[in-house]
Amino acid sequence: MADVQDDYRAHVATYTSFSKLVLFAILWIVLILACMALGLVGHVPVLATLGGIGGTIALIVAFAVFS
């Protein structure tokens, strides 16, 4: 019975980690799409570049701190 509990805890840990990875990927894709729209449609490429780089760094730091 102890193996079942250990397997369950490992499964929950894996599921939580995978959920965070998927959330990061979705947020990063939305950020990149918003920066592309800002740069291409809004004709503000410098702001889009800075937003993309800054947003990516912010996402990485946020997920590193909160995990």
N, C-alpha and C positions, 0 to 999 in steps of 0.2 A: 504494500500500500504506500510505502514511503516513496517508491519510485514514481508513482502516479502523481503525487504532490510536486515532486521535483520537476517532472515533465510539464506540469501545468504552469508552474512558476517560470520555467524557461520559455514556454510558449507565450505567456503574457509579456515577458520581457522582449521577446522577438517581435511580437505584434506591436508593442508600443514603439519600438525603434523603427519598425517599418512604417508605421503611421506617421511618425515625425519626418521620415525621409520623403514620403509622398507629399506631405504638407509643404515641406521645403521646396520640392520640385514644382508644385503647383504655384506657389507664391513667386518663385523665381521666373517661371514662364510668364506669369501675368506681369511682372515687373519688366521683363524684356519686351513684351508686346506693347506695354504702355510707353516705354522709351522709344521703341521703333515708331509708334504712332506720333509721338511728340517730335521726333527728329524728321520723319518723312512728310507727314501731313501738316504738322505745326510749324515746320521750317525753323526749328530751334535745335540744331544738331549738337551744339556745345552743351546746352542744358540737358539734353537727352543722354549724352555721353557721361556727363558728371552724375546724373541721376542713376544711370545704369551701374556705374562703378560703385558709387556710394551706396546704392540700394543693395547691391550684391554683398558688399562688405558688411552692411548692417544686418542682412539676413544671416550671414555666416556667424557673425558675433552673437546675434540674438539666439540662434539655435545652439551655439556652443555654450552660452551662459545658462540657458534654461534647460539644458539636458542633463 
